Amino acid sequence: MNTDRKIPDVYGRIWATVEKIPRGRVSTYGTIARLSGLPGRARLVGYAMFNLPEGAGVPWHRVVNAAGKISLPHGRESRRRQRLLLEREGIAFDGDKLDLKTVGWPPASFRG
């Protein structure tokens, strides 16, 4: 079976879910996977974010890891950019971490 066609379709589902994250909120790779109908596929969400076309308008910066941290490597410009974009949206960091209970999306009461 040829999966070349399926990967872009799955990425589109992931990107559509990420587009729902409101300004000033973040979600985790695992939560996005689950909300996209792909439970347990957090790594696939990471691949989708990496392969996001330039200028797509998807708020990629609102996706963080389950520890509430930016997953991009230290020293990378993209890591600094992600943090800056989040801070511009009013998200505060405590060191390298943000509080998912406060800024996580969807709110814990809706996560089920």
TIVO-41664 format. One record per atom (N, C-alpha, C, CB): residue number from 0; atom name; x, y, z. Coordinates in steps of 0.1 Angstrom, whole numbers, plus 5000, padded with zeros to 4 digits. Atoms other than C-alpha are relative to their C-alpha. Glycine has a CB too. Layout:
! TIVO-41664
<rec k="NUM" a="CA" xx="X" yy="Y" zz="Z"/>
...
! end
This chain:
! TIVO-41664
<rec k="0" a="N" xx="5008" yy="4988" zz="5000"/>
<rec k="0" a="CA" xx="5000" yy="5000" zz="5000"/>
<rec k="0" a="C" xx="5009" yy="5013" zz="5000"/>
<rec k="0" a="CB" xx="4990" yy="5000" zz="5012"/>
<rec k="1" a="N" xx="4993" yy="4988" zz="5001"/>
<rec k="1" a="CA" xx="5013" yy="5034" zz="4991"/>
<rec k="1" a="C" xx="4995" yy="5010" zz="5010"/>
<rec k="1" a="CB" xx="4999" yy="5006" zz="4985"/>
<rec k="2" a="N" xx="5004" yy="4991" zz="4989"/>
<rec k="2" a="CA" xx="5013" yy="5058" zz="5021"/>
<rec k="2" a="C" xx="5004" yy="5014" zz="4996"/>
<rec k="2" a="CB" xx="5007" yy="4996" zz="5013"/>
<rec k="3" a="N" xx="4996" yy="4987" zz="5003"/>
<rec k="3" a="CA" xx="5027" yy="5088" zz="5003"/>
<rec k="3" a="C" xx="4989" yy="5010" zz="5000"/>
<rec k="3" a="CB" xx="5007" yy="5000" zz="4986"/>
<rec k="4" a="N" xx="5012" yy="4992" zz="5000"/>
<rec k="4" a="CA" xx="4992" yy="5102" zz="4998"/>
<rec k="4" a="C" xx="4994" yy="5003" zz="5014"/>
<rec k="4" a="CB" xx="4990" yy="4994" zz="4990"/>
<rec k="5" a="N" xx="5006" yy="4999" zz="4987"/>
<rec k="5" a="CA" xx="4981" yy="5095" zz="5033"/>
<rec k="5" a="C" xx="5007" yy="5010" zz="5010"/>
<rec k="5" a="CB" xx="5000" yy="4986" zz="5006"/>
<rec k="6" a="N" xx="4992" yy="4992" zz="4991"/>
<rec k="6" a="CA" xx="5009" yy="5114" zz="5051"/>
<rec k="6" a="C" xx="4995" yy="5015" zz="4999"/>
<rec k="6" a="CB" xx="5015" yy="4999" zz="4997"/>
<rec k="7" a="N" xx="5005" yy="4987" zz="5001"/>
<rec k="7" a="CA" xx="4998" yy="5148" zz="5037"/>
<rec k="7" a="C" xx="4986" yy="5002" zz="5005"/>
<rec k="7" a="CB" xx="5001" yy="5005" zz="4985"/>
<rec k="8" a="N" xx="5014" yy="5000" zz="4994"/>
<rec k="8" a="CA" xx="4962" yy="5140" zz="5046"/>
<rec k="8" a="C" xx="5000" yy="5001" zz="5015"/>
<rec k="8" a="CB" xx="4992" yy="4988" zz="4995"/>
<rec k="9" a="N" xx="4999" yy="5001" zz="4986"/>
<rec k="9" a="CA" xx="4972" yy="5132" zz="5081"/>
<rec k="9" a="C" xx="5006" yy="5014" zz="5005"/>
<rec k="9" a="CB" xx="5009" yy="4988" zz="5005"/>
<rec k="10" a="N" xx="4995" yy="4988" zz="4997"/>
<rec k="10" a="CA" xx="4993" yy="5163" zz="5083"/>
<rec k="10" a="C" xx="4990" yy="5011" zz="5000"/>
<rec k="10" a="CB" xx="5012" yy="5004" zz="4991"/>
<rec k="11" a="N" xx="5011" yy="4990" zz="5001"/>
<rec k="11" a="CA" xx="4963" yy="5184" zz="5072"/>
<rec k="11" a="C" xx="4991" yy="4999" zz="5011"/>
<rec k="11" a="CB" xx="4993" yy="4998" zz="4987"/>
<rec k="12" a="N" xx="5009" yy="5001" zz="4988"/>
<rec k="12" a="CA" xx="4942" yy="5170" zz="5100"/>
<rec k="12" a="C" xx="5007" yy="5006" zz="5012"/>
<rec k="12" a="CB" xx="4997" yy="4985" zz="5003"/>
<rec k="13" a="N" xx="4992" yy="4995" zz="4989"/>
<rec k="13" a="CA" xx="4970" yy="5178" zz="5125"/>
<rec k="13" a="C" xx="5000" yy="5016" zz="4999"/>
<rec k="13" a="CB" xx="5014" yy="4995" zz="5000"/>
<rec k="14" a="N" xx="4999" yy="4985" zz="5002"/>
<rec k="14" a="CA" xx="4974" yy="5214" zz="5111"/>
<rec k="14" a="C" xx="4987" yy="5006" zz="5003"/>
<rec k="14" a="CB" xx="5005" yy="5003" zz="4986"/>
<rec k="15" a="N" xx="5014" yy="4995" zz="4998"/>
<rec k="15" a="CA" xx="4936" yy="5219" zz="5112"/>
<rec k="15" a="C" xx="4998" yy="5001" zz="5015"/>
<rec k="15" a="CB" xx="4990" yy="4992" zz="4993"/>
<rec k="16" a="N" xx="5001" yy="5000" zz="4986"/>
<rec k="16" a="CA" xx="4937" yy="5210" zz="5149"/>
<rec k="16" a="C" xx="5008" yy="5011" zz="5007"/>
<rec k="16" a="CB" xx="5004" yy="4986" zz="5006"/>
<rec k="17" a="N" xx="4991" yy="4990" zz="4994"/>
<rec k="17" a="CA" xx="4966" yy="5232" zz="5157"/>
<rec k="17" a="C" xx="4994" yy="5014" zz="4997"/>
<rec k="17" a="CB" xx="5014" yy="4999" zz="4994"/>
<rec k="18" a="N" xx="5006" yy="4987" zz="5003"/>
<rec k="18" a="CA" xx="4948" yy="5261" zz="5140"/>
<rec k="18" a="C" xx="4989" yy="5004" zz="5010"/>
<rec k="18" a="CB" xx="4994" yy="5000" zz="4986"/>
<rec k="19" a="N" xx="5010" yy="4997" zz="4991"/>
<rec k="19" a="CA" xx="4921" yy="5258" zz="5167"/>
<rec k="19" a="C" xx="5005" yy="5005" zz="5014"/>
<rec k="19" a="CB" xx="4992" yy="4988" zz="5003"/>
<rec k="20" a="N" xx="4994" yy="4996" zz="4987"/>
<rec k="20" a="CA" xx="4945" yy="5266" zz="5196"/>
<rec k="20" a="C" xx="4999" yy="5015" zz="5001"/>
<rec k="20" a="CB" xx="5015" yy="4996" zz="5001"/>
<rec k="21" a="N" xx="5002" yy="4986" zz="4999"/>
<rec k="21" a="CA" xx="4935" yy="5301" zz="5208"/>
<rec k="21" a="C" xx="5013" yy="5007" zz="5003"/>
<rec k="21" a="CB" xx="4990" yy="5003" zz="5010"/>
<rec k="22" a="N" xx="4989" yy="4991" zz="4996"/>
<rec k="22" a="CA" xx="4960" yy="5330" zz="5211"/>
<rec k="22" a="C" xx="5001" yy="5000" zz="5015"/>
<rec k="22" a="CB" xx="4998" yy="5014" zz="4994"/>
<rec k="23" a="N" xx="4998" yy="5000" zz="4986"/>
<rec k="23" a="CA" xx="4976" yy="5329" zz="5245"/>
<rec k="23" a="C" xx="4999" yy="4986" zz="5007"/>
<rec k="23" a="CB" xx="4991" yy="5010" zz="5007"/>
<rec k="24" a="N" xx="5001" yy="5014" zz="4995"/>
<rec k="24" a="CA" xx="4972" yy="5291" zz="5249"/>
<rec k="24" a="C" xx="5009" yy="4991" zz="4993"/>
<rec k="24" a="CB" xx="4985" yy="4995" zz="4999"/>
<rec k="25" a="N" xx="4991" yy="5010" zz="5006"/>
<rec k="25" a="CA" xx="4993" yy="5261" zz="5241"/>
<rec k="25" a="C" xx="4994" yy="4986" zz="5001"/>
<rec k="25" a="CB" xx="5014" yy="5000" zz="5006"/>
<rec k="26" a="N" xx="5004" yy="5014" zz="4999"/>
<rec k="26" a="CA" xx="4987" yy="5224" zz="5235"/>
<rec k="26" a="C" xx="5012" yy="4992" zz="4999"/>
<rec k="26" a="CB" xx="4989" yy="4997" zz="4990"/>
<rec k="27" a="N" xx="4988" yy="5009" zz="5001"/>
<rec k="27" a="CA" xx="5010" yy="5194" zz="5237"/>
<rec k="27" a="C" xx="4999" yy="4992" zz="4987"/>
<rec k="27" a="CB" xx="5001" yy="4991" zz="5012"/>
<rec k="28" a="N" xx="5000" yy="5009" zz="5011"/>
<rec k="28" a="CA" xx="5020" yy="5171" zz="5209"/>
<rec k="28" a="C" xx="4990" yy="4989" zz="5001"/>
<rec k="28" a="CB" xx="5014" yy="4995" zz="4997"/>
<rec k="29" a="N" xx="5009" yy="5011" zz="4997"/>
<rec k="29" a="CA" xx="5001" yy="5143" zz="5225"/>
<rec k="29" a="C" xx="4985" yy="5004" zz="4999"/>
<rec k="29" a="CB" xx="5003" yy="4994" zz="5013"/>
<rec k="30" a="N" xx="5014" yy="4995" zz="5001"/>
<rec k="30" a="CA" xx="4969" yy="5163" zz="5229"/>
<rec k="30" a="C" xx="4996" yy="5003" zz="4986"/>
<rec k="30" a="CB" xx="4998" yy="5013" zz="5009"/>
<rec k="31" a="N" xx="5003" yy="4998" zz="5014"/>
<rec k="31" a="CA" xx="4970" yy="5174" zz="5193"/>
<rec k="31" a="C" xx="4998" yy="4987" zz="4993"/>
<rec k="31" a="CB" xx="5011" yy="5009" zz="4993"/>
<rec k="32" a="N" xx="5001" yy="5013" zz="5007"/>
<rec k="32" a="CA" xx="4975" yy="5138" zz="5182"/>
<rec k="32" a="C" xx="4986" yy="4994" zz="5004"/>
<rec k="32" a="CB" xx="5011" yy="4991" zz="5005"/>
<rec k="33" a="N" xx="5012" yy="5006" zz="4995"/>
<rec k="33" a="CA" xx="4945" yy="5127" zz="5203"/>
<rec k="33" a="C" xx="4988" yy="5007" zz="4993"/>
<rec k="33" a="CB" xx="4998" yy="5001" zz="5015"/>
<rec k="34" a="N" xx="5010" yy="4992" zz="5005"/>
<rec k="34" a="CA" xx="4923" yy="5156" zz="5191"/>
<rec k="34" a="C" xx="4999" yy="4998" zz="4984"/>
<rec k="34" a="CB" xx="5002" yy="5015" zz="5003"/>
<rec k="35" a="N" xx="5000" yy="5002" zz="5014"/>
<rec k="35" a="CA" xx="4933" yy="5148" zz="5155"/>
<rec k="35" a="C" xx="4996" yy="4986" zz="4996"/>
<rec k="35" a="CB" xx="5014" yy="5003" zz="4994"/>
<rec k="36" a="N" xx="5004" yy="5014" zz="5002"/>
<rec k="36" a="CA" xx="4921" yy="5112" zz="5159"/>
<rec k="36" a="C" xx="5012" yy="4991" zz="4998"/>
<rec k="36" a="CB" xx="4992" yy="4999" zz="4988"/>
<rec k="37" a="N" xx="4987" yy="5008" zz="5001"/>
<rec k="37" a="CA" xx="4957" yy="5099" zz="5162"/>
<rec k="37" a="C" xx="5006" yy="4997" zz="5014"/>
<rec k="37" a="CB" xx="5010" yy="5007" zz="4991"/>
<rec k="38" a="N" xx="4995" yy="5001" zz="4986"/>
<rec k="38" a="CA" xx="4960" yy="5089" zz="5199"/>
<rec k="38" a="C" xx="5014" yy="4992" zz="5000"/>
<rec k="38" a="CB" xx="4990" yy="4992" zz="5008"/>
<rec k="39" a="N" xx="4987" yy="5006" zz="4999"/>
<rec k="39" a="CA" xx="4996" yy="5079" zz="5208"/>
<rec k="39" a="C" xx="5009" yy="5003" zz="4989"/>
<rec k="39" a="CB" xx="4998" yy="4985" zz="5000"/>
<rec k="40" a="N" xx="4991" yy="4996" zz="5012"/>
<rec k="40" a="CA" xx="5011" yy="5096" zz="5177"/>
<rec k="40" a="C" xx="5006" yy="5013" zz="5002"/>
<rec k="40" a="CB" xx="4992" yy="4999" zz="4987"/>
<rec k="41" a="N" xx="4994" yy="4987" zz="4997"/>
<rec k="41" a="CA" xx="5027" yy="5126" zz="5194"/>
<rec k="41" a="C" xx="5012" yy="5003" zz="4990"/>
<rec k="41" a="CB" xx="5004" yy="5001" zz="5014"/>
<rec k="42" a="N" xx="4989" yy="4998" zz="5009"/>
<rec k="42" a="CA" xx="5058" yy="5121" zz="5173"/>
<rec k="42" a="C" xx="4996" yy="5004" zz="4986"/>
<rec k="42" a="CB" xx="5009" yy="4988" zz="5000"/>
<rec k="43" a="N" xx="5005" yy="4997" zz="5013"/>
<rec k="43" a="CA" xx="5038" yy="5123" zz="5141"/>
<rec k="43" a="C" xx="4996" yy="5015" zz="5000"/>
<rec k="43" a="CB" xx="4988" yy="4991" zz="4997"/>
<rec k="44" a="N" xx="5004" yy="4986" zz="4999"/>
<rec k="44" a="CA" xx="5025" yy="5157" zz="5153"/>
<rec k="44" a="C" xx="5013" yy="5008" zz="4998"/>
<rec k="44" a="CB" xx="4993" yy="5003" zz="5013"/>
<rec k="45" a="N" xx="4987" yy="4993" zz="5002"/>
<rec k="45" a="CA" xx="5062" yy="5168" zz="5156"/>
<rec k="45" a="C" xx="5004" yy="5000" zz="4986"/>
<rec k="45" a="CB" xx="5010" yy="4993" zz="5009"/>
<rec k="46" a="N" xx="4996" yy="5001" zz="5014"/>
<rec k="46" a="CA" xx="5069" yy="5156" zz="5121"/>
<rec k="46" a="C" xx="4991" yy="5010" zz="4991"/>
<rec k="46" a="CB" xx="4998" yy="4986" zz="4994"/>
<rec k="47" a="N" xx="5009" yy="4990" zz="5008"/>
<rec k="47" a="CA" xx="5038" yy="5176" zz="5108"/>
<rec k="47" a="C" xx="5004" yy="5014" zz="5003"/>
<rec k="47" a="CB" xx="4986" yy="4997" zz="5005"/>
<rec k="48" a="N" xx="4996" yy="4986" zz="4997"/>
<rec k="48" a="CA" xx="5050" yy="5207" zz="5126"/>
<rec k="48" a="C" xx="5013" yy="5003" zz="4992"/>
<rec k="48" a="CB" xx="5002" yy="5002" zz="5015"/>
<rec k="49" a="N" xx="4987" yy="4998" zz="5007"/>
<rec k="49" a="CA" xx="5085" yy="5203" zz="5111"/>
<rec k="49" a="C" xx="4998" yy="5002" zz="4985"/>
<rec k="49" a="CB" xx="5009" yy="4988" zz="5002"/>
<rec k="50" a="N" xx="5002" yy="4999" zz="5014"/>
<rec k="50" a="CA" xx="5070" yy="5199" zz="5076"/>
<rec k="50" a="C" xx="4989" yy="5010" zz="4996"/>
<rec k="50" a="CB" xx="4995" yy="4986" zz="4995"/>
<rec k="51" a="N" xx="5010" yy="4990" zz="5002"/>
<rec k="51" a="CA" xx="5046" yy="5228" zz="5079"/>
<rec k="51" a="C" xx="5006" yy="5009" zz="4989"/>
<rec k="51" a="CB" xx="4997" yy="5008" zz="5012"/>
<rec k="52" a="N" xx="4995" yy="4991" zz="5010"/>
<rec k="52" a="CA" xx="5049" yy="5249" zz="5047"/>
<rec k="52" a="C" xx="5002" yy="5014" zz="5005"/>
<rec k="52" a="CB" xx="4991" yy="4999" zz="4988"/>
<rec k="53" a="N" xx="4998" yy="4986" zz="4996"/>
<rec k="53" a="CA" xx="5064" yy="5283" zz="5051"/>
<rec k="53" a="C" xx="4988" yy="5009" zz="4996"/>
<rec k="53" a="CB" xx="5013" yy="5005" zz="4993"/>
<rec k="54" a="N" xx="5011" yy="4990" zz="5003"/>
<rec k="54" a="CA" xx="5037" yy="5310" zz="5054"/>
<rec k="54" a="C" xx="4987" yy="4993" zz="5001"/>
<rec k="54" a="CB" xx="5002" yy="5006" zz="4987"/>
<rec k="55" a="N" xx="5012" yy="5007" zz="4999"/>
<rec k="55" a="CA" xx="5010" yy="5284" zz="5061"/>
<rec k="55" a="C" xx="4990" yy="5007" zz="5010"/>
<rec k="55" a="CB" xx="5002" yy="4986" zz="5004"/>
<rec k="56" a="N" xx="5009" yy="4993" zz="4991"/>
<rec k="56" a="CA" xx="4996" yy="5306" zz="5089"/>
<rec k="56" a="C" xx="4995" yy="4991" zz="5012"/>
<rec k="56" a="CB" xx="4988" yy="5005" zz="4993"/>
<rec k="57" a="N" xx="5003" yy="5009" zz="4989"/>
<rec k="57" a="CA" xx="4993" yy="5276" zz="5113"/>
<rec k="57" a="C" xx="5009" yy="5004" zz="5012"/>
<rec k="57" a="CB" xx="5002" yy="4985" zz="4996"/>
<rec k="58" a="N" xx="4992" yy="4995" zz="4988"/>
<rec k="58" a="CA" xx="5003" yy="5287" zz="5149"/>
<rec k="58" a="C" xx="5009" yy="4989" zz="5006"/>
<rec k="58" a="CB" xx="4991" yy="5006" zz="5010"/>
<rec k="59" a="N" xx="4992" yy="5011" zz="4996"/>
<rec k="59" a="CA" xx="5030" yy="5260" zz="5152"/>
<rec k="59" a="C" xx="5007" yy="5003" zz="5013"/>
<rec k="59" a="CB" xx="5011" yy="4998" zz="4990"/>
<rec k="60" a="N" xx="4993" yy="4996" zz="4988"/>
<rec k="60" a="CA" xx="5046" yy="5279" zz="5181"/>
<rec k="60" a="C" xx="4991" yy="4997" zz="5012"/>
<rec k="60" a="CB" xx="5003" yy="5015" zz="5000"/>
<rec k="61" a="N" xx="5009" yy="5003" zz="4989"/>
<rec k="61" a="CA" xx="5016" yy="5270" zz="5203"/>
<rec k="61" a="C" xx="5000" yy="4985" zz="5004"/>
<rec k="61" a="CB" xx="4986" yy="5004" zz="4997"/>
<rec k="62" a="N" xx="4999" yy="5014" zz="4997"/>
<rec k="62" a="CA" xx="5026" yy="5233" zz="5204"/>
<rec k="62" a="C" xx="5013" yy="4998" zz="5008"/>
<rec k="62" a="CB" xx="4999" yy="4991" zz="4987"/>
<rec k="63" a="N" xx="4989" yy="5003" zz="4991"/>
<rec k="63" a="CA" xx="5049" yy="5222" zz="5233"/>
<rec k="63" a="C" xx="5000" yy="4986" zz="5004"/>
<rec k="63" a="CB" xx="5000" yy="5010" zz="5012"/>
<rec k="64" a="N" xx="5000" yy="5014" zz="4995"/>
<rec k="64" a="CA" xx="5059" yy="5190" zz="5249"/>
<rec k="64" a="C" xx="4992" yy="4998" zz="5013"/>
<rec k="64" a="CB" xx="5014" yy="4995" zz="5002"/>
<rec k="65" a="N" xx="5008" yy="5004" zz="4989"/>
<rec k="65" a="CA" xx="5041" yy="5172" zz="5277"/>
<rec k="65" a="C" xx="5005" yy="5006" zz="5014"/>
<rec k="65" a="CB" xx="4998" yy="4986" zz="5002"/>
<rec k="66" a="N" xx="4995" yy="4994" zz="4988"/>
<rec k="66" a="CA" xx="5064" yy="5188" zz="5303"/>
<rec k="66" a="C" xx="4998" yy="5015" zz="5000"/>
<rec k="66" a="CB" xx="5015" yy="4997" zz="5001"/>
<rec k="67" a="N" xx="5002" yy="4986" zz="5001"/>
<rec k="67" a="CA" xx="5054" yy="5223" zz="5292"/>
<rec k="67" a="C" xx="5012" yy="5007" zz="4995"/>
<rec k="67" a="CB" xx="4996" yy="5005" zz="5013"/>
<rec k="68" a="N" xx="4987" yy="4994" zz="5005"/>
<rec k="68" a="CA" xx="5087" yy="5230" zz="5274"/>
<rec k="68" a="C" xx="5000" yy="5000" zz="4985"/>
<rec k="68" a="CB" xx="5012" yy="4992" zz="5006"/>
<rec k="69" a="N" xx="4998" yy="5000" zz="5015"/>
<rec k="69" a="CA" xx="5097" yy="5239" zz="5239"/>
<rec k="69" a="C" xx="5009" yy="4989" zz="4997"/>
<rec k="69" a="CB" xx="5006" yy="5014" zz="4996"/>
<rec k="70" a="N" xx="4992" yy="5012" zz="5004"/>
<rec k="70" a="CA" xx="5111" yy="5208" zz="5222"/>
<rec k="70" a="C" xx="5012" yy="5003" zz="4991"/>
<rec k="70" a="CB" xx="4991" yy="4990" zz="4994"/>
<rec k="71" a="N" xx="4989" yy="4997" zz="5009"/>
<rec k="71" a="CA" xx="5134" yy="5225" zz="5198"/>
<rec k="71" a="C" xx="5013" yy="5001" zz="5007"/>
<rec k="71" a="CB" xx="4997" yy="5013" zz="4992"/>
<rec k="72" a="N" xx="4987" yy="5000" zz="4993"/>
<rec k="72" a="CA" xx="5171" yy="5222" zz="5206"/>
<rec k="72" a="C" xx="5004" yy="5014" zz="5005"/>
<rec k="72" a="CB" xx="5011" yy="4995" zz="4991"/>
<rec k="73" a="N" xx="4994" yy="4988" zz="4995"/>
<rec k="73" a="CA" xx="5188" yy="5249" zz="5227"/>
<rec k="73" a="C" xx="5010" yy="5006" zz="4990"/>
<rec k="73" a="CB" xx="5007" yy="4998" zz="5014"/>
<rec k="74" a="N" xx="4991" yy="4994" zz="5009"/>
<rec k="74" a="CA" xx="5207" yy="5274" zz="5207"/>
<rec k="74" a="C" xx="4995" yy="5002" zz="4986"/>
<rec k="74" a="CB" xx="5013" yy="4993" zz="5000"/>
<rec k="75" a="N" xx="5006" yy="4998" zz="5013"/>
<rec k="75" a="CA" xx="5185" yy="5272" zz="5177"/>
<rec k="75" a="C" xx="4992" yy="5013" zz="4999"/>
<rec k="75" a="CB" xx="4991" yy="4988" zz="4996"/>
<rec k="76" a="N" xx="5008" yy="4987" zz="5002"/>
<rec k="76" a="CA" xx="5170" yy="5304" zz="5163"/>
<rec k="76" a="C" xx="4985" yy="4997" zz="5001"/>
<rec k="76" a="CB" xx="5003" yy="5006" zz="4986"/>
<rec k="77" a="N" xx="5015" yy="5004" zz="4999"/>
<rec k="77" a="CA" xx="5136" yy="5285" zz="5159"/>
<rec k="77" a="C" xx="4995" yy="4999" zz="5014"/>
<rec k="77" a="CB" xx="4998" yy="4987" zz="4992"/>
<rec k="78" a="N" xx="5004" yy="5001" zz="4986"/>
<rec k="78" a="CA" xx="5136" yy="5278" zz="5196"/>
<rec k="78" a="C" xx="4998" yy="5014" zz="5006"/>
<rec k="78" a="CB" xx="5011" yy="4993" zz="5008"/>
<rec k="79" a="N" xx="5001" yy="4986" zz="4995"/>
<rec k="79" a="CA" xx="5142" yy="5315" zz="5204"/>
<rec k="79" a="C" xx="4987" yy="5007" zz="4994"/>
<rec k="79" a="CB" xx="5012" yy="5009" zz="4997"/>
<rec k="80" a="N" xx="5012" yy="4994" zz="5007"/>
<rec k="80" a="CA" xx="5115" yy="5325" zz="5179"/>
<rec k="80" a="C" xx="4987" yy="4994" zz="5006"/>
<rec k="80" a="CB" xx="5000" yy="4996" zz="4985"/>
<rec k="81" a="N" xx="5011" yy="5005" zz="4994"/>
<rec k="81" a="CA" xx="5090" yy="5301" zz="5194"/>
<rec k="81" a="C" xx="4997" yy="5006" zz="5014"/>
<rec k="81" a="CB" xx="5001" yy="4985" zz="5002"/>
<rec k="82" a="N" xx="5002" yy="4994" zz="4987"/>
<rec k="82" a="CA" xx="5095" yy="5314" zz="5229"/>
<rec k="82" a="C" xx="4996" yy="5015" zz="4999"/>
<rec k="82" a="CB" xx="5013" yy="4999" zz="5008"/>
<rec k="83" a="N" xx="5004" yy="4986" zz="5002"/>
<rec k="83" a="CA" xx="5093" yy="5350" zz="5217"/>
<rec k="83" a="C" xx="4986" yy="5001" zz="4995"/>
<rec k="83" a="CB" xx="5009" yy="5007" zz="4989"/>
<rec k="84" a="N" xx="5014" yy="5000" zz="5005"/>
<rec k="84" a="CA" xx="5060" yy="5343" zz="5198"/>
<rec k="84" a="C" xx="4991" yy="4997" zz="5012"/>
<rec k="84" a="CB" xx="4998" yy="4990" zz="4989"/>
<rec k="85" a="N" xx="5008" yy="5004" zz="4988"/>
<rec k="85" a="CA" xx="5046" yy="5327" zz="5230"/>
<rec k="85" a="C" xx="4999" yy="5012" zz="5010"/>
<rec k="85" a="CB" xx="5005" yy="4987" zz="5006"/>
<rec k="86" a="N" xx="5000" yy="4988" zz="4991"/>
<rec k="86" a="CA" xx="5057" yy="5356" zz="5252"/>
<rec k="86" a="C" xx="4992" yy="5012" zz="4995"/>
<rec k="86" a="CB" xx="5015" yy="5004" zz="5003"/>
<rec k="87" a="N" xx="5008" yy="4989" zz="5006"/>
<rec k="87" a="CA" xx="5042" yy="5381" zz="5228"/>
<rec k="87" a="C" xx="4985" yy="4997" zz="5002"/>
<rec k="87" a="CB" xx="5003" yy="5001" zz="4985"/>
<rec k="88" a="N" xx="5014" yy="5003" zz="4998"/>
<rec k="88" a="CA" xx="5009" yy="5363" zz="5233"/>
<rec k="88" a="C" xx="4996" yy="5000" zz="5015"/>
<rec k="88" a="CB" xx="4997" yy="4986" zz="4994"/>
<rec k="89" a="N" xx="5003" yy="4998" zz="4986"/>
<rec k="89" a="CA" xx="5012" yy="5368" zz="5271"/>
<rec k="89" a="C" xx="5003" yy="4987" zz="5008"/>
<rec k="89" a="CB" xx="4986" yy="5003" zz="5002"/>
<rec k="90" a="N" xx="4997" yy="5012" zz="4993"/>
<rec k="90" a="CA" xx="5025" yy="5333" zz="5280"/>
<rec k="90" a="C" xx="5013" yy="5002" zz="5008"/>
<rec k="90" a="CB" xx="5001" yy="4988" zz="4990"/>
<rec k="91" a="N" xx="4988" yy="4999" zz="4992"/>
<rec k="91" a="CA" xx="5049" yy="5334" zz="5309"/>
<rec k="91" a="C" xx="5007" yy="4987" zz="5002"/>
<rec k="91" a="CB" xx="4996" yy="5006" zz="5014"/>
<rec k="92" a="N" xx="4991" yy="5012" zz="4998"/>
<rec k="92" a="CA" xx="5078" yy="5310" zz="5314"/>
<rec k="92" a="C" xx="5006" yy="5001" zz="5014"/>
<rec k="92" a="CB" xx="5011" yy="4999" zz="4990"/>
<rec k="93" a="N" xx="4993" yy="5002" zz="4987"/>
<rec k="93" a="CA" xx="5093" yy="5298" zz="5347"/>
<rec k="93" a="C" xx="5013" yy="4993" zz="4996"/>
<rec k="93" a="CB" xx="4992" yy="4993" zz="5012"/>
<rec k="94" a="N" xx="4988" yy="5006" zz="5006"/>
<rec k="94" a="CA" xx="5128" yy="5292" zz="5334"/>
<rec k="94" a="C" xx="4997" yy="4995" zz="4986"/>
<rec k="94" a="CB" xx="5005" yy="4987" zz="5009"/>
<rec k="95" a="N" xx="5003" yy="5005" zz="5013"/>
<rec k="95" a="CA" xx="5123" yy="5269" zz="5304"/>
<rec k="95" a="C" xx="4986" yy="4995" zz="4999"/>
<rec k="95" a="CB" xx="5010" yy="4989" zz="4996"/>
<rec k="96" a="N" xx="5013" yy="5007" zz="5000"/>
<rec k="96" a="CA" xx="5088" yy="5258" zz="5314"/>
<rec k="96" a="C" xx="4989" yy="5010" zz="5001"/>
<rec k="96" a="CB" xx="5000" yy="4990" zz="5012"/>
<rec k="97" a="N" xx="5012" yy="4993" zz="4999"/>
<rec k="97" a="CA" xx="5053" yy="5271" zz="5311"/>
<rec k="97" a="C" xx="4990" yy="4992" zz="5008"/>
<rec k="97" a="CB" xx="4994" yy="5006" zz="4987"/>
<rec k="98" a="N" xx="5010" yy="5007" zz="4991"/>
<rec k="98" a="CA" xx="5023" yy="5262" zz="5333"/>
<rec k="98" a="C" xx="4988" yy="4995" zz="4991"/>
<rec k="98" a="CB" xx="4995" yy="5009" zz="5011"/>
<rec k="99" a="N" xx="5010" yy="5006" zz="5009"/>
<rec k="99" a="CA" xx="5001" yy="5238" zz="5312"/>
<rec k="99" a="C" xx="4986" yy="5001" zz="5007"/>
<rec k="99" a="CB" xx="5003" yy="4986" zz="4997"/>
<rec k="100" a="N" xx="5013" yy="4999" zz="4993"/>
<rec k="100" a="CA" xx="4974" yy="5240" zz="5339"/>
<rec k="100" a="C" xx="4993" yy="5014" zz="4998"/>
<rec k="100" a="CB" xx="5002" yy="4998" zz="5015"/>
<rec k="101" a="N" xx="5005" yy="4987" zz="5002"/>
<rec k="101" a="CA" xx="4971" yy="5277" zz="5333"/>
<rec k="101" a="C" xx="4998" yy="5004" zz="4985"/>
<rec k="101" a="CB" xx="5010" yy="5010" zz="5005"/>
<rec k="102" a="N" xx="5001" yy="4996" zz="5014"/>
<rec k="102" a="CA" xx="4977" yy="5281" zz="5295"/>
<rec k="102" a="C" xx="4998" yy="4988" zz="4991"/>
<rec k="102" a="CB" xx="5013" yy="5006" zz="4996"/>
<rec k="103" a="N" xx="5003" yy="5011" zz="5008"/>
<rec k="103" a="CA" xx="4970" yy="5246" zz="5283"/>
<rec k="103" a="C" xx="4987" yy="5000" zz="4993"/>
<rec k="103" a="CB" xx="5001" yy="4987" zz="5008"/>
<rec k="104" a="N" xx="5012" yy="5000" zz="5008"/>
<rec k="104" a="CA" xx="4944" yy="5240" zz="5256"/>
<rec k="104" a="C" xx="4998" yy="4986" zz="4995"/>
<rec k="104" a="CB" xx="4999" yy="5010" zz="4989"/>
<rec k="105" a="N" xx="5011" yy="4994" zz="4994"/>
<rec k="105" a="CA" xx="4919" yy="5226" zz="5257"/>
<rec k="105" a="C" xx="5001" yy="5000" zz="5015"/>
<rec k="105" a="CB" xx="4987" yy="4993" zz="4996"/>
<rec k="106" a="N" xx="4999" yy="5000" zz="4986"/>
<rec k="106" a="CA" xx="4914" yy="5234" zz="5294"/>
<rec k="106" a="C" xx="4998" yy="4986" zz="5006"/>
<rec k="106" a="CB" xx="4989" yy="5010" zz="5006"/>
<rec k="107" a="N" xx="5001" yy="5013" zz="4994"/>
<rec k="107" a="CA" xx="4917" yy="5204" zz="5317"/>
<rec k="107" a="C" xx="4986" yy="4995" zz="5002"/>
<rec k="107" a="CB" xx="5007" yy="5000" zz="5014"/>
<rec k="108" a="N" xx="5014" yy="5004" zz="4998"/>
<rec k="108" a="CA" xx="4880" yy="5203" zz="5323"/>
<rec k="108" a="C" xx="4994" yy="4994" zz="4988"/>
<rec k="108" a="CB" xx="4991" yy="5011" zz="5006"/>
<rec k="109" a="N" xx="5005" yy="5004" zz="5013"/>
<rec k="109" a="CA" xx="4875" yy="5196" zz="5286"/>
<rec k="109" a="C" xx="5008" yy="4988" zz="4994"/>
<rec k="109" a="CB" xx="4999" yy="5011" zz="4991"/>
<rec k="110" a="N" xx="4991" yy="5010" zz="5006"/>
<rec k="110" a="CA" xx="4903" yy="5171" zz="5281"/>
<rec k="110" a="C" xx="4995" yy="4985" zz="5001"/>
<rec k="110" a="CB" xx="5013" yy="5001" zz="5007"/>
<rec k="111" a="N" xx="5006" yy="5014" zz="4999"/>
<rec k="111" a="CA" xx="4884" yy="5140" zz="5293"/>
<rec k="111" a="C" xx="5009" yy="4990" zz="5002"/>
<rec k="111" a="CB" xx="4992" yy="4997" zz="4989"/>
! end
